[in-house]
């Protein structure tokens, strides 16, 4: 295995989570009697460029051609996108003559706000099913993976983009250099690129190991992201720290010819990463031990609840939840079922652990003692949505960054 960014063979283990199925391959009932392929889930870091990464054992085509994740089912994420669009329109003075492209535009959760502002836009989305949902929202969508050729083709047909957005996709592509060159092909020579991706600093500090899964090929510090952007002719200009997904970074980049010097914020975050030891091996040394502690605590809670005759169900069926369930070896004897707002998942089963996924209304009907919240990153939103659980004395359980049992008021 060689680093996909710099080509070095100096990769060191960070955490080995065993072998799991791809986290978005939800099973139908008919598939329960069929074999299920698993792949090693072993995170390593390159000691030359400090890009943390998984080997590319599955391809994006296997995962994203038909995708189970629809961004608009998260109310808080849609609102986050609206605020970003409003701020970008004001900051970049976007108007009727501007052009905005989003890569991995999903179901139009963000570009719907661009279109509503009267700004020309286009989504580039590889998943056929979620792209169709975007078009139903009135968001023009081109079905394709981003490559240098795709970027050049979109630019030739629609013109250069004043703003290119790439939210929660920069980790999902094994060809990070080719993807970055595709971003450069899309953006105008004086334009802007905005990328949101989980920050490795918060992943390490807050034990967010469930966000490690096969569809995430790499995990960025600002330092490694800066090097990745440079590989495609982009330079990091500014960075913002975000609360989304448990802690993300918004990378603002421009073509290297016009970028200028990075902001004080970039230098500040780089200093924080260095202080945490993430520009050397020291910062990664204890992570595997803390991951093992999360697993032990969750299993101890679930086992005790079962022994006491307490009922436990899940809320949500996100990709991160499937890493957690598989690593902990949780099956329906410990978690009877989970629910999800996405109708696509109803009647299916979680990969590997084969836990039934039902409609959200089942929680109120069954009145469980505990609800294990798998998308813990939406804690504020979901604590409010699930406040009714307190009506019968039920409690919420958050497994990350450490096990926490929470009482809620209806």
C-alpha positions in Angstrom: 0.0 0.0 0.0 1.3 3.4 -1.0 0.0 6.9 -0.1 -2.6 8.0 -2.7 -1.4 11.6 -2.3 2.4 11.5 -2.3 3.2 7.9 -3.2 5.2 7.2 -0.1 5.3 3.6 1.3 5.7 4.9 4.9 2.2 4.2 6.2 1.7 3.5 9.9 -1.4 1.9 11.6 -3.7 4.2 13.5 -6.6 1.8 14.3 -7.7 -1.6 12.9 -11.5 -2.1 13.1 -11.5 -5.6 11.7 -13.5 -6.4 8.6 -17.0 -5.1 7.8 -19.3 -4.9 4.8 -19.6 -1.5 3.1 -21.7 0.7 5.4 -24.4 1.7 2.8 -25.2 -1.8 1.5 -28.5 -2.3 3.3 -29.9 -5.7 2.9 -33.3 -6.7 1.7 -35.1 -9.6 3.4 -34.3 -11.9 0.5 -30.6 -11.2 1.0 -30.5 -12.4 4.6 -29.8 -15.9 3.5 -27.1 -14.9 1.1 -23.4 -14.5 1.8 -22.1 -11.0 2.6 -18.7 -9.7 1.6 -16.6 -7.9 4.2 -13.5 -5.8 3.7 -10.7 -4.9 6.1 -11.3 -1.5 7.8 -7.8 -0.4 8.8 -6.9 3.2 9.0 -3.2 4.2 8.4 -1.4 7.5 8.2 1.3 8.5 5.8 4.4 9.8 7.7 5.5 11.8 4.7 2.4 14.0 4.0 0.2 13.0 7.0 -2.8 12.0 5.0 -4.8 9.4 7.0 -6.3 6.8 4.6 -7.9 3.5 4.0 -6.9 1.2 1.1 -9.3 1.6 -1.9 -10.9 -1.9 -1.5 -14.2 -0.8 -3.0 -14.9 1.7 -5.8 -17.1 4.8 -5.8 -19.1 3.2 -8.6 -20.0 0.3 -6.3 -21.3 2.7 -3.7 -22.6 5.9 -5.3 -24.3 4.8 -8.5 -27.4 4.0 -6.5 -27.2 5.6 -3.0 -29.2 5.2 0.1 -28.4 8.6 1.7 -30.6 11.6 1.0 -29.3 14.9 2.6 -32.7 16.6 2.9 -33.8 14.1 5.6 -31.7 16.1 8.0 -33.5 19.4 8.8 -30.4 20.9 10.4 -28.2 20.0 7.4 -30.6 21.7 5.0 -30.6 24.8 7.3 -26.8 24.7 7.4 -26.8 24.7 3.6 -29.2 27.7 3.5 -27.0 29.7 5.7 -23.9 28.9 3.6 -25.7 30.0 0.4 -26.9 33.2 2.0 -23.4 34.0 3.3 -21.7 33.1 0.0 -24.1 35.3 -2.0 -23.3 38.3 0.1 -19.6 37.6 0.4 -18.9 36.8 -3.2 -21.6 39.2 -4.6 -23.3 36.4 -6.5 -26.2 37.4 -8.7 -28.1 36.6 -11.8 -25.0 36.5 -14.0 -23.2 34.1 -11.6 -22.8 30.4 -11.9 -22.6 27.9 -9.0 -21.7 24.2 -9.3 -22.0 21.7 -6.5 -20.1 18.4 -6.8 -21.8 15.5 -5.1 -25.0 17.6 -5.0 -27.1 14.8 -3.6 -30.8 15.5 -3.7 -30.5 19.3 -4.2 -30.4 20.1 -0.5 -28.0 23.1 -1.1 -28.6 24.1 -4.7 -32.3 24.5 -4.1 -31.4 27.7 -2.1 -29.1 28.9 -5.0 -31.9 28.4 -7.5 -34.4 30.2 -5.2 -32.0 33.2 -5.1 -32.2 33.4 -8.9 -28.6 32.2 -9.5 -27.8 29.8 -12.3 -26.6 26.5 -10.9 -25.8 22.9 -11.7 -25.3 19.8 -9.6 -22.8 17.1 -10.6 -24.1 13.9 -8.8 -23.2 10.3 -9.7 -26.1 8.7 -7.9 -29.0 8.2 -10.3 -31.7 8.0 -7.7 -30.8 11.0 -5.6 -30.0 13.0 -8.7 -33.6 12.4 -9.8 -34.8 13.7 -6.5 -32.8 16.9 -7.1 -34.4 17.4 -10.5 -37.8 17.1 -9.0 -36.8 20.0 -6.8 -36.0 22.1 -9.9 -32.2 21.7 -9.5 -30.5 21.0 -12.8 -28.3 17.9 -12.3 -25.6 16.2 -14.4 -25.2 12.5 -13.6 -21.4 11.8 -13.4 -18.4 11.3 -11.2 -16.1 14.3 -11.2 -12.9 13.8 -13.1 -10.6 16.3 -14.9 -12.5 15.4 -18.1 -15.9 15.8 -16.5 -14.9 19.2 -15.1 -13.6 20.3 -18.4 -16.8 19.1 -20.2 -19.1 21.0 -17.8 -17.0 24.1 -18.1 -17.1 23.9 -21.9 -20.9 23.5 -21.9 -21.9 25.8 -19.1 -19.0 28.1 -18.6 -16.6 28.5 -15.6 -18.1 28.5 -12.1 -17.8 31.5 -9.8 -18.2 29.1 -6.9 -17.7 25.4 -6.7 -19.0 23.6 -3.6 -17.9 20.1 -2.6 -19.5 19.2 0.8 -18.8 15.8 2.4 -17.3 14.3 -0.8 -13.5 15.1 -0.5 -13.1 12.0 1.7 -15.2 9.8 -0.6 -12.8 9.7 -3.7 -9.8 7.4 -3.9 -8.3 9.5 -6.7 -7.8 12.6 -4.7 -5.4 14.2 -7.2 -7.7 13.6 -10.2 -10.7 14.9 -8.2 -8.9 18.1 -7.2 -7.9 18.7 -10.8 -11.6 18.3 -11.7 -12.4 21.0 -9.2 -9.8 23.3 -10.8 -11.3 22.5 -14.3 -14.7 23.6 -13.1 -13.8 26.9 -11.3 -13.2 30.2 -13.0 -9.6 31.5 -13.0 -10.7 34.1 -10.4 -13.3 31.9 -8.7 -13.7 30.1 -5.4 -13.9 26.5 -4.2 -15.5 25.6 -0.9 -15.0 22.2 0.6 -16.5 20.8 3.8 -15.0 17.7 5.2 -14.6 16.1 8.7 -11.6 17.3 10.6 -9.2 14.6 11.7 -8.4 16.6 14.7 -11.9 16.3 16.2 -12.2 12.7 15.0 -9.1 11.8 17.1 -9.8 14.0 20.1 -13.5 12.9 20.4 -13.2 9.2 19.6 -15.3 9.5 16.5 -14.1 6.3 15.0 -17.5 5.3 13.6 -16.9 7.8 10.9 -14.2 5.5 9.6 -15.8 3.4 6.8 -14.9 2.1 3.4 -16.7 5.0 1.6 -14.3 7.4 3.3 -11.0 6.9 1.7 -9.1 9.6 3.5 -9.3 11.8 6.6 -7.9 15.3 6.6 -6.0 17.7 8.7 -5.7 21.2 7.3 -2.1 20.4 6.7 -2.9 17.3 4.5 -5.8 19.1 2.8 -3.5 22.0 1.9 -1.2 19.5 0.2 -4.1 17.7 -1.5 -5.4 21.0 -2.9 -2.0 22.0 -4.2 -1.9 18.7 -6.2 -4.6 20.0 -8.5 -3.6 23.6 -8.8 -5.6 25.1 -5.9 -4.3 26.9 -2.9 -5.9 27.1 0.5 -6.9 30.7 1.3 -9.0 30.4 4.4 -10.5 27.8 6.8 -13.5 27.7 9.1 -14.1 25.3 12.0 -17.7 23.9 11.9 -19.7 21.9 14.3 -21.2 19.7 11.6 -20.6 15.9 11.6 -19.0 16.2 15.1 -16.4 18.7 13.8 -15.6 19.7 10.3 -13.5 22.1 8.4 -14.6 24.4 5.6 -11.7 24.9 3.2 -11.9 27.9 1.0 -9.5 27.7 -1.9 -8.7 29.5 -5.2 -6.6 28.8 -8.3 -3.0 29.1 -7.2 -2.3 31.9 -9.6 -4.7 34.3 -7.7 -4.8 32.8 -4.2 -2.3 34.9 -2.3 -1.2 34.1 1.2 -3.3 32.0 3.6 -5.3 33.7 6.3 -4.4 33.9 10.0 -7.2 31.3 10.5 -5.3 28.7 8.4 -2.1 29.4 10.4 -4.0 29.1 13.7 -5.6 25.7 12.8 -2.2 24.4 11.6 -0.7 25.4 14.9 -3.5 23.6 16.8 -3.0 20.4 14.8 0.7 20.6 15.4 0.1 21.0 19.2 -2.1 18.0 19.1 0.7 15.9 17.6 -1.0 15.3 14.3 2.0 16.4 12.2 3.9 13.5 13.8 3.1 10.0 15.1 2.6 11.0 18.7 -0.9 12.3 18.1 -2.1 9.0 16.9 -0.6 6.7 19.5 -3.5 6.4 22.0 -6.4 6.4 19.6 -6.8 2.6 19.2 -6.9 2.2 23.0 -9.7 4.8 23.4 -11.7 3.2 20.6 -11.5 -0.1 22.5 -12.9 1.7 25.5 -15.9 3.0 23.6 -16.7 -0.5 22.4 -16.4 -2.0 25.9 -18.7 0.7 27.5 -21.4 0.3 24.9 -21.4 -3.5 25.0 -21.5 -3.4 28.9 -24.5 -1.1 28.8 -26.4 -3.2 26.2 -25.6 -6.5 28.0 -26.8 -5.2 31.3 -30.0 -3.8 29.8 -30.7 -7.2 28.3 -30.1 -8.9 31.6 -32.5 -6.5 33.3 -35.2 -7.0 30.7 -34.9 -3.5 29.5 -35.8 -2.8 25.8 -33.3 -0.9 23.6 -33.9 0.3 20.0 -31.9 2.5 17.7 -32.6 5.8 16.0 -31.1 6.3 12.6 -29.3 4.0 10.2 -26.4 6.2 9.1 -23.2 4.8 7.6 -21.3 5.7 10.8 -23.8 3.6 12.8 -22.9 0.5 10.8 -19.2 0.9 11.6 -20.1 1.1 15.3 -22.6 -1.8 15.2 -20.2 -4.1 13.3 -17.1 -3.2 15.4 -19.1 -3.9 18.6 -20.7 -7.0 17.3 -24.2 -5.8 18.1 -27.1 -8.0 16.9 -30.9 -7.9 17.3 -30.6 -9.6 20.7 -29.0 -6.4 22.0 -30.7 -3.9 19.7 -34.1 -5.0 18.6 -34.4 -2.6 15.7 -33.5 0.8 14.5 -35.7 3.4 12.8 -34.9 5.9 10.0 -36.8 8.8 8.3 -35.6 7.6 4.9 -38.3 5.4 3.4 -35.7 3.8 1.2 -34.3 1.9 4.2 -37.6 0.8 5.7 -38.0 -3.0 5.6 -34.2 -3.4 5.0 -31.5 -4.6 7.4 -28.2 -3.1 8.5 -25.2 -4.6 6.7 -23.3 -7.2 8.7 -25.4 -6.9 11.9 -28.7 -7.4 10.1 -30.8 -5.3 12.5 -34.2 -4.4 11.1 -34.8 -0.8 10.0 -38.4 0.4 10.6 -40.4 3.6 10.3 -39.8 6.2 13.1 -43.4 5.8 14.4 -42.5 2.4 15.9 -40.7 4.1 18.8 -43.9 5.8 20.1 -45.9 2.6 19.5 -43.4 0.3 21.4 -42.3 2.8 24.1 -38.8 1.3 24.6 -36.7 2.0 27.8 -33.7 3.3 25.8 -33.2 4.8 22.4 -29.6 4.4 21.1 -28.9 7.5 18.9 -26.6 6.4 16.0 -26.3 9.8 14.2 -24.9 11.3 17.4 -23.6 14.3 15.4 -27.2 15.5 15.2 -27.6 15.5 18.9 -29.3 18.8 19.3 -31.8 18.2 16.5 -32.6 14.6 17.5 -32.8 15.4 21.3 -35.7 17.7 20.3 -37.2 15.3 17.9 -37.1 12.5 20.4 -38.2 14.4 23.5 -41.5 12.5 23.4 -39.6 9.4 24.7 -39.5 11.1 28.1 -43.2 10.8 28.3 -43.0 7.1 29.4 -39.7 7.5 31.2 -37.5 6.4 28.2 -34.0 7.8 27.9 -31.6 8.5 25.0 -28.2 6.9 24.8 -25.3 8.6 23.0 -22.3 6.3 22.4 -19.8 8.8 21.1 -17.5 10.5 22.3 -18.2 8.4 25.4 -21.3 6.6 26.6 -23.9 9.0 27.9 -27.5 8.2 29.0 -29.7 11.3 28.9 -33.2 12.0 30.3 -35.4 14.1 28.1 -38.5 16.1 28.9 -41.6 15.6 26.7 
